[in-house]
């Protein structure tokens, strides 16, 4: 009777460990997604700033051709 109970207890502990690790992965994934979204927003803003800065320069550039 001891060995089946031990096997059940170890199985439960293993599932509990997996549940905790899954929760940690979920939290870290959400945090990474927020960081990626923020980085994307910053890149888009920088690209818009660059485009605004380059527009007057492109208008005054000599034409080749």
C-alpha positions in Angstrom: 0.0 0.0 0.0 2.9 2.3 0.6 4.3 2.2 -3.0 1.0 3.1 -4.7 0.4 6.0 -2.3 4.0 7.2 -2.8 3.5 7.0 -6.6 0.3 9.0 -6.4 1.9 11.7 -4.1 4.9 12.0 -6.5 2.6 12.3 -9.5 0.7 15.0 -7.7 3.9 16.9 -6.8 5.1 16.6 -10.4 1.8 18.0 -11.7 2.0 20.9 -9.2 5.6 21.7 -10.3 4.5 21.7 -13.9 1.5 24.0 -13.1 3.8 26.5 -11.4 6.2 26.4 -14.3 3.4 26.9 -16.8 2.1 29.9 -14.8 5.6 31.4 -14.8 6.0 30.9 -18.6 2.6 32.5 -19.1 3.5 35.6 -17.0 6.9 35.9 -18.8 5.3 35.6 -22.2 2.8 38.3 -21.4 5.7 40.6 -20.2 7.7 39.9 -23.4 4.6 40.6 -25.5 4.3 44.0 -23.8 7.9 44.8 -24.3 7.7 43.8 -28.0 4.6 46.0 -28.4 6.4 49.0 -26.8 9.5 48.4 -29.0 7.3 48.3 -32.1 5.6 51.5 -31.0 9.0 53.2 -30.6 10.3 52.0 -33.9 7.2 53.3 -35.6 7.6 56.7 -33.9 11.2 56.8 -34.9 10.4 56.0 -38.5 7.8 58.7 -38.6 10.3 61.2 -37.1 12.9 60.2 -39.7 10.4 60.5 -42.5 9.4 64.0 -41.4 13.1 65.1 -41.1 14.0 63.7 -44.5 11.1 65.2 -46.4 12.5 68.8 -46.5 16.0 67.5 -47.4 14.6 65.4 -50.2 12.8 68.4 -51.7 16.0 70.4 -51.8 18.2 67.6 -53.1 19.5 68.1 -56.7 17.9 65.8 -59.3 20.1 63.4 -61.1 19.2 61.9 -64.4 
